[in-house]
Amino acid sequence: MSIEINLLPEFGWSIKNQPVYGPGSVFQGFVKLNATEEQLQKAERLRIVFHASESTYHSGYANPMYNQQLFGTQKILWKQKDLRPPVDIIAGTDISIPFIIQVPMVQFPPSANVISEGDGLSYHSNFVLSAYLDQDQGKTNIIKAHKSIIYMPFIETSISKKPVHITTIDNTDSNSPESTPFVHASMSSLDYVLGDTINISLNVNNIPKKSIESISTKLYQIQTWNRAFKKDKPLKSEKKLKQLIAQNTIKQHSLETTAHFDVNTSLDVPVDGLPTFTYGLVFSIAYILQISIKRKGKLWSYDFDLADIPIKVGTLGYGIRSSEEIEFYSTFKNVFERQSEDASSSSSTANALPVPRFLDVIEYEESLPLYTDDRLPIYETVIKRHHINCIM
């Protein structure tokens, strides 16, 4: 027999046709169960759990360097001993039991599975729904199912009032700019949303066009790893790694001798990538853009590089602002840290990490008012009444 978790279609944010949830999101679904008579006789309850965790691993260690459950909350959908169960479960029949979950106004890490193969490091941030048909306490689950949820934080972006200009000219250089090779790069912004295209205009000076082999743009993800070998020990020194996320190379085959010309290039930010987030406890992400011009030499080629350009990858479009109520998860104590503290401490509940909560099916915060069947009067009736009033 079977058990599965299904989510109702969403009309909001999605990545590759998969719904995405963020701070304050409310999502609905149902647990679909088809159990045998034997399974139902053993069953004590049906429950759904929403839990999240983050962890880091190193290939040289069997156990995770860091592993922390961010939250865990559950709801009992059905109990064998209930006198008035919310639904009757019949053997061999598909039964669907609905649920509604509201995510707190908290910036958690984005759903991620990042692997740095060369250094043997990996980071995982997972948000999972689990459904269990339980036996008596202490016994294994009769049947269970899991479903991953895509969570993304709200990362704001803003467009520059003026075009962004980057140049390779060094104002302190004693060489004359009339002969020194230099490049001006112009961009509309340094902030982009997942799936955006970064458009770049290059103004090349004092570099013969025919000497250029290619112009490449590369987007790198800068990963900061705070390594903890045991949870009860302080974090070790951080480690920064650079990983190529996207690139575009334009080949040049010009025979022109002009040394002053313009080139337009572009680069797509992956739609299923990760946003910039710097509030993580053990892992964070930033981005840089690198622009390089490969020139032909007499014996070999060499690169003319622009300085690294910091890029912010957000999740909210230009001008869209997130709520001021949203707070970072890293500023709270999780439930397990609170349990280890003295219960009499005044700070034990003041800084507790909010967790998602299950809403009753009839409850929906900030829902639309109930529909009433009031109707506007029929058009012909209004015209006739107005005509009679005019005659009188």
RODO-2510 file (C-alpha; in nm, 4 decimals, decimal comma):
residues 392
     n   res          X          Y          Z
     1     m     0,0000     0,0000     0,0000
     2     s     0,1120     0,3621    -0,0223
     3     i     0,1419     0,7023     0,1377
     4     e     0,2385     1,0246    -0,0403
     5     i     0,2499     1,4001     0,0152
     6     n     0,1011     1,6310    -0,2464
     7     l     0,1131     2,0113    -0,2547
     8     l    -0,1617     2,2163    -0,4135
     9     p    -0,0594     2,4276    -0,7162
    10     e     0,0831     2,7707    -0,6388
    11     f     0,0512     3,0770    -0,8607
    12     g     0,3484     3,2606    -0,7162
    13     w     0,7212     3,2019    -0,7181
    14     s     0,8574     2,8945    -0,8956
    15     i     1,1878     2,7609    -1,0264
    16     k     1,1665     2,5228    -1,3225
    17     n     0,7973     2,4664    -1,2496
    18     q     0,8675     2,3798    -0,8853
    19     p     0,7011     2,6026    -0,6213
    20     v     0,9308     2,8110    -0,4039
    21     y     0,8467     2,9269    -0,0525
    22     g     0,9944     3,2074     0,1540
    23     p     0,9441     3,3942     0,4814
    24     g     0,5738     3,4201     0,5682
    25     s     0,4626     3,1774     0,2946
    26     v     0,1457     2,9749     0,3447
    27     f     0,1210     2,6519     0,1494
    28     q    -0,1445     2,3839     0,1333
    29     g    -0,1394     2,0173     0,0535
    30     f    -0,2705     1,6805     0,1556
    31     v    -0,1458     1,3419     0,2664
    32     k    -0,2824     1,0624     0,0501
    33     l    -0,3006     0,7246     0,2237
    34     n    -0,4034     0,3809     0,1050
    35     a    -0,3516     0,1203     0,3784
    36     t    -0,4405    -0,2445     0,4201
    37     e    -0,6679    -0,3775     0,6929
    38     e    -0,3656    -0,5301     0,8666
    39     q    -0,1797    -0,1965     0,8619
    40     l    -0,4804    -0,0089     1,0005
    41     q    -0,5170    -0,2564     1,2855
    42     k    -0,1576    -0,1855     1,3881
    43     a    -0,1779     0,1905     1,3247
    44     e    -0,1989     0,4319     1,6153
    45     r    -0,1860     0,7636     1,4307
    46     l    -0,1095     0,9463     1,1054
    47     r     0,1085     1,2556     1,1367
    48     i     0,2890     1,5048     0,9168
    49     v     0,6206     1,6669     1,0111
    50     f     0,7901     1,9749     0,8650
    51     h     1,1586     1,9926     0,9525
    52     a     1,4758     2,1637     0,8304
    53     s     1,8459     2,1230     0,8966
    54     e     2,1834     2,2461     0,7787
    55     s     2,5099     2,0566     0,7830
    56     t     2,8643     2,0613     0,6494
    57     y     3,0791     1,7618     0,5621
    58     h     3,4435     1,6948     0,4868
    59     s     3,5495     1,3931     0,2845
    60     g     3,8112     1,3093     0,5473
    61     y     3,5565     1,2611     0,8263
    62     a     3,2809     1,0033     0,8642
    63     n     3,0543     1,2325     1,0655
    64     p     2,9415     1,5829     0,9658
    65     m     3,1630     1,8679     1,0797
    66     y     2,8465     2,0574     1,1672
    67     n     2,4886     1,9362     1,1868
    68     q     2,2014     2,1381     1,3266
    69     q     1,8253     2,0989     1,3021
    70     l     1,6780     2,4419     1,2356
    71     f     1,3245     2,3486     1,3319
    72     g     1,0810     2,0613     1,3546
    73     t     0,7050     2,0823     1,3936
    74     q     0,4295     1,8268     1,3456
    75     k     0,0533     1,7776     1,3365
    76     i    -0,1505     1,4663     1,4099
    77     l    -0,3877     1,4185     1,1177
    78     w    -0,5622     1,1063     1,2474
    79     k    -0,5645     0,8966     1,5653
    80     q    -0,7035     0,5480     1,6045
    81     k    -0,8477     0,6253     1,9480
    82     d    -1,0302     0,9450     1,8488
    83     l    -1,4022     0,9205     1,9171
    84     r    -1,4644     1,1667     1,6346
    85     p    -1,1770     1,1351     1,3879
    86     p    -1,1537     1,4132     1,1240
    87     v    -1,1751     1,1476     0,8531
    88     d    -1,2662     0,7809     0,8316
    89     i    -0,9812     0,5712     0,6966
    90     i    -1,1076     0,2659     0,5102
    91     a    -0,8782    -0,0192     0,4122
    92     g    -0,7868    -0,0357     0,0438
    93     t    -0,9296     0,3105    -0,0267
    94     d    -0,7445     0,6316    -0,1187
    95     i    -0,7957     0,8813     0,1639
    96     s    -0,6716     1,2438     0,1417
    97     i    -0,6270     1,4543     0,4548
    98     p    -0,5484     1,8266     0,3998
    99     f    -0,2964     2,0439     0,5846
   100     i    -0,1882     2,4087     0,5784
   101     i     0,1534     2,5357     0,6924
   102     q     0,2652     2,8924     0,7574
   103     v     0,6382     2,9679     0,7450
   104     p     0,7613     3,2224     1,0048
   105     m     0,9000     3,5623     0,9063
   106     v     1,2564     3,4363     0,9311
   107     q     1,5422     3,4331     0,6816
   108     f     1,6635     3,0742     0,6869
   109     p     1,9440     2,9551     0,4572
   110     p     1,8227     2,8749     0,1045
   111     s     1,7622     2,5135     0,0083
   112     a     2,1065     2,4054    -0,1068
   113     n     2,3366     2,1137    -0,1781
   114     v     2,6774     2,2655    -0,2502
   115     i     2,9754     2,0409    -0,3201
   116     s     3,3334     2,1627    -0,3513
   117     e     3,4909     1,8495    -0,4939
   118     g     3,8477     1,9735    -0,5070
   119     d     3,8488     2,0510    -0,1357
   120     g     3,6235     1,7684    -0,0208
   121     l     3,3697     2,0037     0,1373
   122     s     2,9927     1,9987     0,1070
   123     y     2,7091     2,2052     0,2532
   124     h     2,3462     2,0981     0,2774
   125     s     2,0380     2,2963     0,3761
   126     n     1,7238     2,0857     0,3470
   127     f     1,3550     2,1548     0,4109
   128     v     1,1465     1,8379     0,4183
   129     l     0,7861     1,7316     0,4713
   130     s     0,7476     1,3813     0,6145
   131     a     0,4323     1,1753     0,6672
   132     y     0,4235     0,8752     0,9021
   133     l     0,1667     0,6077     0,9771
   134     d     0,2809     0,5093     1,3266
   135     q     0,2431     0,2011     1,5416
   136     d     0,2679     0,2084     1,9204
   137     q     0,5504     0,4203     2,0568
   138     g     0,8902     0,2601     2,0219
   139     k     0,7984     0,0560     1,7161
   140     t     0,9025     0,1290     1,3599
   141     n     0,6755     0,3271     1,1300
   142     i     0,4322     0,1178     0,9304
   143     i     0,4781     0,3345     0,6237
   144     k     0,6318     0,6767     0,5570
   145     a     0,6948     0,9312     0,2814
   146     h     0,9158     1,2381     0,2364
   147     k     0,8920     1,5428     0,0103
   148     s     1,1584     1,8136    -0,0259
   149     i     1,0532     2,1783    -0,0203
   150     i     1,2383     2,4590    -0,2007
   151     y     1,2931     2,7493     0,0386
   152     m     1,4450     3,0809    -0,0683
   153     p     1,5106     3,3872     0,1492
   154     f     1,4031     3,7360     0,0451
   155     i     1,7168     3,9073    -0,0884
   156     e     1,6478     4,2614    -0,2100
   157     t     1,8004     4,4163    -0,5218
   158     s     1,8191     4,7754    -0,6425
   159     i     1,8977     4,9321    -0,9774
   160     s     2,1612     5,2024    -0,9989
   161     k     2,0411     5,5543    -1,0724
   162     k     2,3350     5,5924    -1,3091
   163     p     2,5220     5,3317    -1,5153
   164     v     2,8034     5,1596    -1,3280
   165     h     3,1472     5,2292    -1,4774
   166     i     3,4579     5,0215    -1,4089
   167     t     3,7941     5,1123    -1,5580
   168     t     4,1442     4,9691    -1,5619
   169     i     4,3070     5,3133    -1,5677
   170     d     4,5298     5,3764    -1,2687
   171     n     4,5249     5,7491    -1,1906
   172     t     4,8580     5,7155    -1,0110
   173     d     5,0257     5,5543    -1,3121
   174     s     5,2967     5,7780    -1,4565
   175     n     5,2518     5,6330    -1,8059
   176     s     5,0513     5,8346    -2,0530
   177     p     4,6907     5,7119    -2,0975
   178     e     4,7345     5,7876    -2,4673
   179     s     4,9529     5,4777    -2,5037
   180     t     4,8613     5,2609    -2,2052
   181     p     4,6040     4,9883    -2,2793
   182     f     4,2872     5,0338    -2,0753
   183     v     3,9242     4,9238    -2,0780
   184     h     3,6039     5,0884    -1,9570
   185     a     3,3208     4,8525    -1,8588
   186     s     2,9640     4,9832    -1,8239
   187     m     2,6751     4,7999    -1,6558
   188     s     2,3230     4,9056    -1,5608
   189     s     2,3522     4,7607    -1,2103
   190     l     2,5542     4,5425    -0,9762
   191     d     2,2380     4,3714    -0,8463
   192     y     2,0590     4,0940    -1,0353
   193     v     1,7899     3,8341    -0,9759
   194     l     1,8240     3,4624    -1,0445
   195     g     1,7596     3,4126    -1,4160
   196     d     1,8584     3,7684    -1,5129
   197     t     2,1025     3,8560    -1,7906
   198     i     2,4050     4,0712    -1,7060
   199     n     2,4667     4,3046    -2,0007
   200     i     2,8130     4,4590    -2,0259
   201     s     2,9467     4,7244    -2,2628
   202     l     3,3240     4,7371    -2,3057
   203     n     3,5152     5,0343    -2,4410
   204     v     3,8627     4,9095    -2,5389
   205     n     4,1482     5,1554    -2,5833
   206     n     4,5067     5,1236    -2,7073
   207     i     4,4652     4,7540    -2,7871
   208     p     4,4656     4,6685    -3,1610
   209     k     4,1449     4,4840    -3,2427
   210     k     4,3257     4,2259    -3,4548
   211     s     4,5442     4,1296    -3,1568
   212     i     4,2472     4,0098    -2,9505
   213     e     4,1693     3,6373    -2,9487
   214     s     3,8664     3,6413    -2,7199
   215     i     3,6744     3,8300    -2,4530
   216     s     3,5388     3,6234    -2,1658
   217     t     3,3058     3,7026    -1,8772
   218     k     3,2834     3,4679    -1,5804
   219     l     3,0565     3,4653    -1,2761
   220     y     3,2203     3,3119    -0,9706
   221     q     3,0569     3,2035    -0,6477
   222     i     3,2664     3,2927    -0,3435
   223     q     3,1981     3,0371    -0,0719
   224     t     3,2924     3,1068     0,2876
   225     w     3,3195     2,7948     0,5021
   226     n     3,3313     2,8245     0,8795
   227     r     3,4517     2,4805     0,9805
   228     a     3,3412     2,3284     1,3113
   229     f     3,4756     1,9832     1,3917
   230     k     3,2575     1,9382     1,6983
   231     k     2,9431     2,1200     1,7938
   232     d     3,0728     2,1988     2,1427
   233     k     3,3914     2,3610     2,0139
   234     p     3,4308     2,7119     1,8681
   235     l     3,4430     2,7546     1,4919
   236     k     3,7813     2,7220     1,3261
   237     s     3,9215     2,9843     1,0932
   238     e     3,7092     3,0406     0,7856
   239     k     3,8036     2,9170     0,4420
   240     k     3,7118     3,0891     0,1152
   241     l     3,6687     2,8980    -0,2096
   242     k     3,5885     3,0173    -0,5607
   243     q     3,3602     2,8190    -0,7914
   244     l     3,2718     2,9022    -1,1523
   245     i     2,8946     2,9358    -1,1948
   246     a     2,8507     3,0768    -1,5471
   247     q     3,0699     3,1986    -1,8327
   248     n     3,0507     3,3401    -2,1828
   249     t     3,3378     3,3711    -2,4293
   250     i     3,3288     3,5777    -2,7486
   251     k     3,5861     3,4765    -3,0091
   252     q     3,7453     3,7548    -3,2136
   253     h     3,8663     3,7078    -3,5724
   254     s     3,9055     4,0696    -3,6775
   255     l     4,1809     4,1954    -3,9073
   256     e     4,1157     4,5595    -3,8194
   257     t     4,4075     4,7584    -3,6841
   258     t     4,1957     5,0102    -3,4930
   259     a     4,2970     5,0357    -3,1272
   260     h     3,9757     5,1993    -3,0035
   261     f     3,6479     5,0075    -3,0290
   262     d     3,3380     4,8933    -2,8388
   263     v     3,2219     4,5395    -2,7610
   264     n     2,8938     4,4246    -2,6057
   265     t     2,8743     4,1005    -2,4145
   266     s     2,6361     3,9337    -2,1708
   267     l     2,6118     3,6574    -1,9137
   268     d     2,3083     3,4724    -1,7777
   269     v     2,2685     3,4217    -1,4037
   270     p     2,1480     3,0610    -1,3552
   271     v     1,7768     3,0538    -1,2713
   272     d     1,8251     2,7568    -1,0390
   273     g     2,1301     2,8985    -0,8622
   274     l     2,1659     3,0272    -0,5076
   275     p     2,1239     3,3900    -0,4026
   276     t     2,3789     3,5951    -0,2170
   277     f     2,3470     3,5272     0,1538
   278     t     2,5954     3,6383     0,4165
   279     y     2,4063     3,5658     0,7387
   280     g     2,4807     3,1912     0,7564
   281     l     2,6286     3,0392     1,0695
   282     v     2,8663     2,7989     0,8949
   283     f     2,8375     2,8792     0,5243
   284     s     2,7724     3,1896     0,3157
   285     i     2,7804     3,2928    -0,0498
   286     a     2,8852     3,6027    -0,2440
   287     y     2,9551     3,6585    -0,6151
   288     i     3,2149     3,8315    -0,8314
   289     l     3,2248     3,8987    -1,2059
   290     q     3,5528     3,8642    -1,3929
   291     i     3,6151     4,0145    -1,7368
   292     s     3,9243     3,9057    -1,9274
   293     i     4,0637     3,9936    -2,2714
   294     k     4,2994     3,7379    -2,4232
   295     r     4,5612     3,8972    -2,6488
   296     k     4,7877     3,7377    -2,9061
   297     g     5,1580     3,7579    -2,8348
   298     k     5,4624     3,6863    -3,0470
   299     l     5,5215     3,3565    -2,8694
   300     w     5,2073     3,2951    -2,6627
   301     s     4,8814     3,4546    -2,5605
   302     y     4,8340     3,6538    -2,2423
   303     d     4,5349     3,7949    -2,0551
   304     f     4,4370     4,1532    -1,9876
   305     d     4,2102     4,1345    -1,6811
   306     l     3,9763     4,3834    -1,5231
   307     a     3,9474     4,3976    -1,1462
   308     d     3,6913     4,1655    -0,9863
   309     i     3,3432     4,3202    -0,9850
   310     p     3,1233     4,2346    -0,6819
   311     i     2,7774     4,1165    -0,7897
   312     k     2,4727     4,0720    -0,5692
   313     v     2,2332     3,7944    -0,6712
   314     g     1,8921     3,8487    -0,5149
   315     t     1,5494     3,6905    -0,5177
   316     l     1,3321     4,0040    -0,5212
   317     g     1,3012     4,2255    -0,8293
   318     y     1,4205     4,5845    -0,8393
   319     g     1,2339     4,8042    -0,5927
   320     i     1,0485     4,5188    -0,4182
   321     r     1,1023     4,5445    -0,0458
   322     s     1,0681     4,2672     0,2089
   323     s     0,8887     4,3119     0,5389
   324     e     1,0712     4,4878     0,8212
   325     e     0,9519     4,2077     1,0492
   326     i     1,1822     3,9526     0,8868
   327     e     1,4807     3,8500     1,0999
   328     f     1,7836     3,6279     1,0378
   329     y     1,7768     3,2781     1,1814
   330     s     2,1341     3,3222     1,3037
   331     t     2,0210     3,5841     1,5587
   332     f     1,8037     3,3294     1,7447
   333     k     1,8656     3,0340     1,9694
   334     n     1,7170     2,7138     1,8344
   335     v     1,4948     2,4934     2,0473
   336     f     1,7763     2,2527     2,1335
   337     e     2,0022     2,5295     2,2630
   338     r     1,7134     2,6608     2,4725
   339     q     1,6530     2,3206     2,6278
   340     s     2,0130     2,3059     2,7464
   341     e     1,9848     2,6424     2,9203
   342     d     1,8616     2,6947     3,2715
   343     a     1,4814     2,7031     3,2613
   344     s     1,4799     2,9909     3,5069
   345     s     1,6898     3,2124     3,2831
   346     s     1,5028     3,5219     3,1663
   347     s     1,6580     3,4904     2,8194
   348     s     1,5434     3,1320     2,7649
   349     t     1,2264     3,2372     2,5810
   350     a     1,3093     3,5908     2,4751
   351     n     1,5220     3,4895     2,1763
   352     a     1,3617     3,1650     2,0633
   353     l     1,3703     3,0795     1,6937
   354     p     1,0142     3,0906     1,5535
   355     v     0,9065     2,7693     1,3830
   356     p     0,6472     2,7015     1,1104
   357     r     0,3001     2,6296     1,2373
   358     f     0,0141     2,4199     1,1106
   359     l    -0,3099     2,6082     1,0547
   360     d    -0,6500     2,4526     1,0844
   361     v    -0,8077     2,3942     0,7460
   362     i    -1,0805     2,6472     0,8322
   363     e    -0,8182     2,8966     0,9443
   364     y    -0,6184     3,1071     0,7025
   365     e    -0,4457     3,4203     0,8207
   366     e    -0,5156     3,7331     0,6155
   367     s    -0,7643     3,5423     0,4007
   368     l    -1,0205     3,7101     0,1779
   369     p    -1,3622     3,7822     0,3340
   370     l    -1,6271     3,5137     0,2978
   371     y    -1,8189     3,5277    -0,0286
   372     t    -2,1794     3,6505    -0,0166
   373     d    -2,4228     3,6073    -0,3025
   374     d    -2,5213     3,9754    -0,3188
   375     r    -2,5747     4,0841    -0,6785
   376     l    -2,5964     4,4171    -0,8509
   377     p    -2,9499     4,4949    -0,9753
   378     i    -3,0273     4,3951    -1,3332
   379     y    -2,9315     4,6719    -1,5772
   380     e    -3,2768     4,6907    -1,7378
   381     t    -3,4436     4,7303    -1,3963
   382     v    -3,2236     5,0275    -1,3080
   383     i    -3,2971     5,2001    -1,6423
   384     k    -3,6727     5,1478    -1,6062
   385     r    -3,6728     5,2818    -1,2484
   386     h    -3,4720     5,5876    -1,3533
   387     h    -3,7151     5,6535    -1,6411
   388     i    -4,0188     5,6393    -1,4086
   389     n    -3,8560     5,8807    -1,1634
   390     c    -3,7870     6,1271    -1,4437
   391     i    -4,1565     6,1221    -1,5570
   392     m    -4,2801     6,1799    -1,2036
***
